[in-house]
Amino acid sequence: MYSLLPSYSVYVGCFRPVLLLQGQIPAIVKAIHKQLKEKSVKTRQGCFSLLTELVMVMPGALRDHLPMLVPGIQYALG
């Protein structure tokens, strides 16, 4: 008897990178917080690119970290 559905281990395995990324969000946000205050425009652009990618891959992942990010974003845009 063959099933057309993937086994549970395959199903869980395909989400493993996202789960690993989720565990790194606090450290990433902390690093971005520091980098957004840099004078280099390229550095700040890279931070915004990374934040964009995080939101695309994991919608809502930055919800709990917005208070920490907003001052750096305001500085970078100001």
Distance bins in CASP14 RR format, pairs under 12 A and 6 or more apart:
PFRMAT RR
TARGET T0000
AUTHOR 0000-0000-0000
RMODE 2
METHOD distances of the structure
MODEL  1
3 10 0 0 0 0 0 1 0 0 0 0 0
3 11 0 0 0 0 0 1 0 0 0 0 0
5 11 0 0 0 0 1 0 0 0 0 0 0
6 12 0 0 0 0 1 0 0 0 0 0 0
6 13 0 0 0 0 1 0 0 0 0 0 0
6 14 0 0 0 0 1 0 0 0 0 0 0
6 15 0 0 0 0 0 1 0 0 0 0 0
7 13 0 0 0 0 1 0 0 0 0 0 0
7 14 0 0 0 0 0 1 0 0 0 0 0
8 14 0 0 0 0 0 1 0 0 0 0 0
8 15 0 0 0 0 0 1 0 0 0 0 0
9 15 0 0 0 0 0 1 0 0 0 0 0
9 16 0 0 0 0 0 1 0 0 0 0 0
10 16 0 0 0 0 0 1 0 0 0 0 0
12 18 0 0 0 0 0 1 0 0 0 0 0
12 19 0 0 0 0 1 0 0 0 0 0 0
13 19 0 0 0 0 1 0 0 0 0 0 0
13 20 0 0 0 0 0 1 0 0 0 0 0
15 21 0 0 0 0 0 1 0 0 0 0 0
15 22 0 0 0 0 1 0 0 0 0 0 0
15 57 0 0 0 0 0 1 0 0 0 0 0
15 58 0 0 0 0 0 1 0 0 0 0 0
16 22 0 0 0 0 0 1 0 0 0 0 0
16 23 0 0 0 0 0 1 0 0 0 0 0
17 23 0 0 0 0 0 1 0 0 0 0 0
17 24 0 0 0 0 0 1 0 0 0 0 0
17 57 0 0 0 0 1 0 0 0 0 0 0
17 58 0 0 0 0 0 1 0 0 0 0 0
18 24 0 0 0 0 0 1 0 0 0 0 0
18 25 0 0 0 0 0 1 0 0 0 0 0
18 54 0 0 0 0 0 1 0 0 0 0 0
18 56 0 0 0 0 0 1 0 0 0 0 0
18 57 1 0 0 1 0 0 0 0 0 0 0
18 58 1 0 0 1 0 0 0 0 0 0 0
18 59 0 0 0 0 0 1 0 0 0 0 0
18 61 0 0 0 0 1 0 0 0 0 0 0
19 25 0 0 0 0 0 1 0 0 0 0 0
19 57 0 0 0 0 0 1 0 0 0 0 0
19 58 0 0 0 0 0 1 0 0 0 0 0
19 61 0 0 0 0 0 1 0 0 0 0 0
20 27 0 0 0 0 0 1 0 0 0 0 0
20 28 0 0 0 0 0 1 0 0 0 0 0
20 57 0 0 0 0 0 1 0 0 0 0 0
20 58 0 0 0 0 0 1 0 0 0 0 0
21 27 0 0 0 0 0 1 0 0 0 0 0
21 28 0 0 0 0 1 0 0 0 0 0 0
21 50 0 0 0 0 0 1 0 0 0 0 0
21 53 0 0 0 0 0 1 0 0 0 0 0
21 54 1 0 0 1 0 0 0 0 0 0 0
21 56 0 0 0 0 0 1 0 0 0 0 0
21 57 1 0 0 1 0 0 0 0 0 0 0
21 58 1 0 0 1 0 0 0 0 0 0 0
21 61 0 0 0 0 1 0 0 0 0 0 0
22 28 0 0 0 0 0 1 0 0 0 0 0
22 54 0 0 0 0 1 0 0 0 0 0 0
22 57 0 0 0 0 1 0 0 0 0 0 0
22 58 1 0 0 1 0 0 0 0 0 0 0
22 60 0 0 0 0 0 1 0 0 0 0 0
22 61 1 0 0 1 0 0 0 0 0 0 0
22 62 0 0 0 0 0 1 0 0 0 0 0
22 64 0 0 0 0 0 1 0 0 0 0 0
23 29 0 0 0 0 0 1 0 0 0 0 0
23 54 0 0 0 0 0 1 0 0 0 0 0
23 58 0 0 0 0 0 1 0 0 0 0 0
23 61 0 0 0 0 1 0 0 0 0 0 0
24 30 0 0 0 0 0 1 0 0 0 0 0
24 31 0 0 0 0 1 0 0 0 0 0 0
24 32 0 0 0 0 0 1 0 0 0 0 0
24 50 0 0 0 0 0 1 0 0 0 0 0
24 54 0 0 0 0 1 0 0 0 0 0 0
24 57 0 0 0 0 0 1 0 0 0 0 0
24 58 0 0 0 0 0 1 0 0 0 0 0
24 61 0 0 0 0 0 1 0 0 0 0 0
25 31 0 0 0 0 0 1 0 0 0 0 0
25 32 0 0 0 0 0 1 0 0 0 0 0
25 50 0 0 0 0 0 1 0 0 0 0 0
25 51 0 0 0 0 0 1 0 0 0 0 0
25 54 1 0 0 1 0 0 0 0 0 0 0
25 55 0 0 0 0 0 1 0 0 0 0 0
25 57 0 0 0 0 0 1 0 0 0 0 0
25 58 1 0 0 1 0 0 0 0 0 0 0
25 60 0 0 0 0 1 0 0 0 0 0 0
25 61 1 0 1 0 0 0 0 0 0 0 0
25 62 1 0 0 1 0 0 0 0 0 0 0
25 63 0 0 0 0 0 1 0 0 0 0 0
25 64 0 0 0 0 1 0 0 0 0 0 0
25 65 1 0 0 1 0 0 0 0 0 0 0
25 68 0 0 0 0 0 1 0 0 0 0 0
25 69 0 0 0 0 0 1 0 0 0 0 0
26 32 0 0 0 0 0 1 0 0 0 0 0
26 33 0 0 0 0 0 1 0 0 0 0 0
26 54 0 0 0 0 0 1 0 0 0 0 0
26 61 0 0 0 0 0 1 0 0 0 0 0
26 62 0 0 0 0 0 1 0 0 0 0 0
26 64 0 0 0 0 1 0 0 0 0 0 0
26 65 1 0 0 1 0 0 0 0 0 0 0
26 68 0 0 0 0 1 0 0 0 0 0 0
26 69 0 0 0 0 0 1 0 0 0 0 0
27 33 0 0 0 0 0 1 0 0 0 0 0
27 34 0 0 0 0 0 1 0 0 0 0 0
27 65 0 0 0 0 0 1 0 0 0 0 0
28 34 0 0 0 0 0 1 0 0 0 0 0
28 35 0 0 0 0 0 1 0 0 0 0 0
28 47 0 0 0 0 1 0 0 0 0 0 0
28 50 1 0 0 1 0 0 0 0 0 0 0
28 51 0 0 0 0 1 0 0 0 0 0 0
28 53 0 0 0 0 0 1 0 0 0 0 0
28 54 1 0 0 1 0 0 0 0 0 0 0
28 57 0 0 0 0 0 1 0 0 0 0 0
28 58 0 0 0 0 0 1 0 0 0 0 0
28 61 0 0 0 0 1 0 0 0 0 0 0
28 62 0 0 0 0 1 0 0 0 0 0 0
28 65 0 0 0 0 1 0 0 0 0 0 0
28 68 0 0 0 0 0 1 0 0 0 0 0
28 69 0 0 0 0 0 1 0 0 0 0 0
29 35 0 0 0 0 0 1 0 0 0 0 0
29 36 0 0 0 0 0 1 0 0 0 0 0
29 47 0 0 0 0 0 1 0 0 0 0 0
29 50 0 0 0 0 0 1 0 0 0 0 0
29 51 0 0 0 0 1 0 0 0 0 0 0
29 54 0 0 0 0 1 0 0 0 0 0 0
29 61 0 0 0 0 1 0 0 0 0 0 0
29 62 1 0 0 1 0 0 0 0 0 0 0
29 63 0 0 0 0 0 1 0 0 0 0 0
29 64 0 0 0 0 1 0 0 0 0 0 0
29 65 1 0 1 0 0 0 0 0 0 0 0
29 66 0 0 0 0 1 0 0 0 0 0 0
29 67 0 0 0 0 0 1 0 0 0 0 0
29 68 1 0 0 1 0 0 0 0 0 0 0
29 69 1 0 0 1 0 0 0 0 0 0 0
29 70 0 0 0 0 0 1 0 0 0 0 0
29 72 0 0 0 0 0 1 0 0 0 0 0
29 73 0 0 0 0 0 1 0 0 0 0 0
30 36 0 0 0 0 0 1 0 0 0 0 0
30 65 0 0 0 0 1 0 0 0 0 0 0
30 68 1 0 0 1 0 0 0 0 0 0 0
30 69 0 0 0 0 0 1 0 0 0 0 0
31 37 0 0 0 0 0 1 0 0 0 0 0
31 38 0 0 0 0 0 1 0 0 0 0 0
31 43 0 0 0 0 0 1 0 0 0 0 0
31 46 0 0 0 0 0 1 0 0 0 0 0
31 47 0 0 0 0 1 0 0 0 0 0 0
31 50 0 0 0 0 1 0 0 0 0 0 0
31 51 0 0 0 0 0 1 0 0 0 0 0
31 65 0 0 0 0 0 1 0 0 0 0 0
31 68 0 0 0 0 0 1 0 0 0 0 0
31 69 0 0 0 0 0 1 0 0 0 0 0
32 38 0 0 0 0 0 1 0 0 0 0 0
32 43 0 0 0 0 0 1 0 0 0 0 0
32 44 0 0 0 0 1 0 0 0 0 0 0
32 46 0 0 0 0 1 0 0 0 0 0 0
32 47 1 0 1 0 0 0 0 0 0 0 0
32 48 0 0 0 0 1 0 0 0 0 0 0
32 49 0 0 0 0 0 1 0 0 0 0 0
32 50 1 0 0 1 0 0 0 0 0 0 0
32 51 1 0 0 1 0 0 0 0 0 0 0
32 52 0 0 0 0 0 1 0 0 0 0 0
32 53 0 0 0 0 0 1 0 0 0 0 0
32 54 0 0 0 0 1 0 0 0 0 0 0
32 62 0 0 0 0 1 0 0 0 0 0 0
32 65 0 0 0 0 1 0 0 0 0 0 0
32 68 0 0 0 0 1 0 0 0 0 0 0
32 69 1 0 0 1 0 0 0 0 0 0 0
32 70 0 0 0 0 0 1 0 0 0 0 0
32 71 0 0 0 0 0 1 0 0 0 0 0
32 72 0 0 0 0 1 0 0 0 0 0 0
32 73 0 0 0 0 1 0 0 0 0 0 0
32 76 0 0 0 0 0 1 0 0 0 0 0
33 44 0 0 0 0 0 1 0 0 0 0 0
33 47 0 0 0 0 1 0 0 0 0 0 0
33 50 0 0 0 0 0 1 0 0 0 0 0
33 51 0 0 0 0 0 1 0 0 0 0 0
33 62 0 0 0 0 0 1 0 0 0 0 0
33 65 0 0 0 0 1 0 0 0 0 0 0
33 66 0 0 0 0 0 1 0 0 0 0 0
33 67 0 0 0 0 0 1 0 0 0 0 0
33 68 1 0 1 0 0 0 0 0 0 0 0
33 69 1 0 0 1 0 0 0 0 0 0 0
33 70 0 0 0 0 1 0 0 0 0 0 0
33 71 0 0 0 0 1 0 0 0 0 0 0
33 72 1 0 0 1 0 0 0 0 0 0 0
33 73 0 0 0 0 1 0 0 0 0 0 0
33 75 0 0 0 0 0 1 0 0 0 0 0
33 76 0 0 0 0 0 1 0 0 0 0 0
34 43 0 0 0 0 0 1 0 0 0 0 0
34 44 0 0 0 0 0 1 0 0 0 0 0
34 47 0 0 0 0 1 0 0 0 0 0 0
34 68 0 0 0 0 0 1 0 0 0 0 0
34 69 0 0 0 0 0 1 0 0 0 0 0
34 71 0 0 0 0 0 1 0 0 0 0 0
34 72 0 0 0 0 1 0 0 0 0 0 0
34 75 0 0 0 0 0 1 0 0 0 0 0
34 76 0 0 0 0 0 1 0 0 0 0 0
35 41 0 0 0 0 0 1 0 0 0 0 0
35 42 0 0 0 0 0 1 0 0 0 0 0
35 43 1 0 1 0 0 0 0 0 0 0 0
35 44 1 0 0 1 0 0 0 0 0 0 0
35 45 0 0 0 0 0 1 0 0 0 0 0
35 46 0 0 0 0 1 0 0 0 0 0 0
35 47 1 0 1 0 0 0 0 0 0 0 0
35 48 0 0 0 0 0 1 0 0 0 0 0
35 49 0 0 0 0 0 1 0 0 0 0 0
35 50 0 0 0 0 1 0 0 0 0 0 0
35 51 0 0 0 0 0 1 0 0 0 0 0
35 69 0 0 0 0 0 1 0 0 0 0 0
35 72 0 0 0 0 1 0 0 0 0 0 0
35 73 0 0 0 0 0 1 0 0 0 0 0
35 75 0 0 0 0 0 1 0 0 0 0 0
35 76 0 0 0 0 1 0 0 0 0 0 0
36 43 0 0 0 0 1 0 0 0 0 0 0
36 44 1 0 1 0 0 0 0 0 0 0 0
36 45 0 0 0 0 0 1 0 0 0 0 0
36 46 0 0 0 0 1 0 0 0 0 0 0
36 47 1 0 1 0 0 0 0 0 0 0 0
36 48 0 0 0 0 1 0 0 0 0 0 0
36 50 0 0 0 0 0 1 0 0 0 0 0
36 51 0 0 0 0 1 0 0 0 0 0 0
36 68 0 0 0 0 0 1 0 0 0 0 0
36 69 1 0 0 1 0 0 0 0 0 0 0
36 70 0 0 0 0 0 1 0 0 0 0 0
36 71 0 0 0 0 1 0 0 0 0 0 0
36 72 1 1 0 0 0 0 0 0 0 0 0
36 73 1 0 0 1 0 0 0 0 0 0 0
36 74 0 0 0 0 1 0 0 0 0 0 0
36 75 1 0 0 1 0 0 0 0 0 0 0
36 76 1 0 1 0 0 0 0 0 0 0 0
36 77 0 0 0 0 1 0 0 0 0 0 0
36 78 0 0 0 0 0 1 0 0 0 0 0
37 43 0 0 0 0 1 0 0 0 0 0 0
37 44 0 0 0 0 1 0 0 0 0 0 0
37 47 0 0 0 0 1 0 0 0 0 0 0
37 69 0 0 0 0 0 1 0 0 0 0 0
37 71 0 0 0 0 1 0 0 0 0 0 0
37 72 1 0 1 0 0 0 0 0 0 0 0
37 73 0 0 0 0 0 1 0 0 0 0 0
37 74 0 0 0 0 0 1 0 0 0 0 0
37 75 1 0 1 0 0 0 0 0 0 0 0
37 76 1 0 0 1 0 0 0 0 0 0 0
37 78 0 0 0 0 0 1 0 0 0 0 0
38 44 1 0 0 1 0 0 0 0 0 0 0
38 45 0 0 0 0 0 1 0 0 0 0 0
38 46 0 0 0 0 0 1 0 0 0 0 0
38 47 0 0 0 0 1 0 0 0 0 0 0
38 72 0 0 0 0 0 1 0 0 0 0 0
38 75 0 0 0 0 1 0 0 0 0 0 0
38 76 0 0 0 0 1 0 0 0 0 0 0
39 75 0 0 0 0 0 1 0 0 0 0 0
39 76 0 0 0 0 0 1 0 0 0 0 0
40 46 0 0 0 0 1 0 0 0 0 0 0
40 47 0 0 0 0 0 1 0 0 0 0 0
40 76 0 0 0 0 0 1 0 0 0 0 0
41 47 0 0 0 0 0 1 0 0 0 0 0
41 48 0 0 0 0 0 1 0 0 0 0 0
41 76 0 0 0 0 1 0 0 0 0 0 0
41 77 0 0 0 0 0 1 0 0 0 0 0
41 78 0 0 0 0 0 1 0 0 0 0 0
42 48 0 0 0 0 0 1 0 0 0 0 0
42 49 0 0 0 0 0 1 0 0 0 0 0
42 76 0 0 0 0 0 1 0 0 0 0 0
43 49 0 0 0 0 0 1 0 0 0 0 0
43 50 0 0 0 0 0 1 0 0 0 0 0
43 72 0 0 0 0 0 1 0 0 0 0 0
43 76 0 0 0 0 1 0 0 0 0 0 0
44 50 0 0 0 0 0 1 0 0 0 0 0
44 51 0 0 0 0 0 1 0 0 0 0 0
44 72 0 0 0 0 1 0 0 0 0 0 0
44 73 0 0 0 0 1 0 0 0 0 0 0
44 74 0 0 0 0 0 1 0 0 0 0 0
44 75 0 0 0 0 1 0 0 0 0 0 0
44 76 1 0 1 0 0 0 0 0 0 0 0
44 77 0 0 0 0 1 0 0 0 0 0 0
44 78 0 0 0 0 0 1 0 0 0 0 0
45 51 0 0 0 0 0 1 0 0 0 0 0
45 52 0 0 0 0 0 1 0 0 0 0 0
45 76 0 0 0 0 1 0 0 0 0 0 0
45 77 0 0 0 0 0 1 0 0 0 0 0
46 52 0 0 0 0 1 0 0 0 0 0 0
46 53 0 0 0 0 1 0 0 0 0 0 0
46 54 0 0 0 0 0 1 0 0 0 0 0
46 76 0 0 0 0 0 1 0 0 0 0 0
47 53 0 0 0 0 0 1 0 0 0 0 0
47 54 0 0 0 0 0 1 0 0 0 0 0
47 69 0 0 0 0 1 0 0 0 0 0 0
47 72 0 0 0 0 1 0 0 0 0 0 0
47 73 0 0 0 0 1 0 0 0 0 0 0
47 75 0 0 0 0 0 1 0 0 0 0 0
47 76 1 0 0 1 0 0 0 0 0 0 0
47 77 0 0 0 0 0 1 0 0 0 0 0
48 54 0 0 0 0 0 1 0 0 0 0 0
48 55 0 0 0 0 0 1 0 0 0 0 0
48 69 0 0 0 0 0 1 0 0 0 0 0
48 72 0 0 0 0 0 1 0 0 0 0 0
48 73 0 0 0 0 1 0 0 0 0 0 0
48 76 1 0 0 1 0 0 0 0 0 0 0
48 77 0 0 0 0 1 0 0 0 0 0 0
49 55 0 0 0 0 0 1 0 0 0 0 0
49 56 0 0 0 0 0 1 0 0 0 0 0
50 56 0 0 0 0 0 1 0 0 0 0 0
50 57 0 0 0 0 0 1 0 0 0 0 0
50 61 0 0 0 0 0 1 0 0 0 0 0
50 62 0 0 0 0 0 1 0 0 0 0 0
50 69 0 0 0 0 0 1 0 0 0 0 0
51 57 0 0 0 0 0 1 0 0 0 0 0
51 58 0 0 0 0 0 1 0 0 0 0 0
51 60 0 0 0 0 0 1 0 0 0 0 0
51 61 0 0 0 0 1 0 0 0 0 0 0
51 62 1 0 0 1 0 0 0 0 0 0 0
51 65 0 0 0 0 1 0 0 0 0 0 0
51 66 0 0 0 0 0 1 0 0 0 0 0
51 68 0 0 0 0 0 1 0 0 0 0 0
51 69 1 0 0 1 0 0 0 0 0 0 0
51 70 0 0 0 0 0 1 0 0 0 0 0
51 72 0 0 0 0 0 1 0 0 0 0 0
51 73 0 0 0 0 1 0 0 0 0 0 0
51 76 0 0 0 0 0 1 0 0 0 0 0
52 58 0 0 0 0 0 1 0 0 0 0 0
52 59 0 0 0 0 0 1 0 0 0 0 0
52 61 0 0 0 0 0 1 0 0 0 0 0
52 62 0 0 0 0 0 1 0 0 0 0 0
53 59 0 0 0 0 0 1 0 0 0 0 0
53 61 0 0 0 0 0 1 0 0 0 0 0
53 62 0 0 0 0 0 1 0 0 0 0 0
54 60 0 0 0 0 1 0 0 0 0 0 0
54 61 1 0 1 0 0 0 0 0 0 0 0
54 62 1 0 0 1 0 0 0 0 0 0 0
54 63 0 0 0 0 0 1 0 0 0 0 0
54 65 0 0 0 0 1 0 0 0 0 0 0
54 69 0 0 0 0 0 1 0 0 0 0 0
55 61 1 0 0 1 0 0 0 0 0 0 0
55 62 1 0 0 1 0 0 0 0 0 0 0
55 63 0 0 0 0 1 0 0 0 0 0 0
55 65 0 0 0 0 0 1 0 0 0 0 0
55 66 0 0 0 0 0 1 0 0 0 0 0
55 69 0 0 0 0 0 1 0 0 0 0 0
56 62 0 0 0 0 0 1 0 0 0 0 0
58 64 0 0 0 0 0 1 0 0 0 0 0
58 65 0 0 0 0 0 1 0 0 0 0 0
60 66 0 0 0 0 1 0 0 0 0 0 0
61 69 0 0 0 0 0 1 0 0 0 0 0
62 68 0 0 0 0 1 0 0 0 0 0 0
62 69 1 0 0 1 0 0 0 0 0 0 0
62 70 0 0 0 0 0 1 0 0 0 0 0
62 73 0 0 0 0 0 1 0 0 0 0 0
63 69 0 0 0 0 0 1 0 0 0 0 0
65 71 0 0 0 0 0 1 0 0 0 0 0
65 72 0 0 0 0 0 1 0 0 0 0 0
65 73 0 0 0 0 0 1 0 0 0 0 0
66 72 0 0 0 0 0 1 0 0 0 0 0
66 73 0 0 0 0 1 0 0 0 0 0 0
66 74 0 0 0 0 0 1 0 0 0 0 0
67 73 0 0 0 0 0 1 0 0 0 0 0
69 75 0 0 0 0 0 1 0 0 0 0 0
69 76 0 0 0 0 0 1 0 0 0 0 0
69 77 0 0 0 0 0 1 0 0 0 0 0
70 76 0 0 0 0 0 1 0 0 0 0 0
70 77 0 0 0 0 0 1 0 0 0 0 0
71 77 0 0 0 0 0 1 0 0 0 0 0
71 78 0 0 0 0 0 1 0 0 0 0 0
72 78 0 0 0 0 1 0 0 0 0 0 0
END
